[in-house]
Amino acid sequence: MGSTNELIQTGLDDYFRLPKGKDVDVAEVKKTMKGPSYLKAVEHYVFQKKEGLNEAIYDSNS
């Protein structure tokens, strides 16, 4: 079964937001090697450096 992916460039402020009153516990991240749980999760992220120099692709499944 295939999946459908969509590249969205609007509303990006909705991502990487922590639940209200929660901060990142750096010691816990280092201990578990897992990042914080954000309010809105997606399977893949695509990042582009400012000024269009290079693209860096991060796949959360790899």
C-alpha angles and dihedrals in degrees: 000000000000129000132225119227126192130197109223122186100175129075092025091146087076091069129077091026118142123216111273112277094017123116129188111267100215093191090054092048091052091046097048098026088224124121125229123283109254125205093244119037131190133183098236138024127200117198130190125196115239116265089032095267100141140344121235116197121203119192112193090202095063 
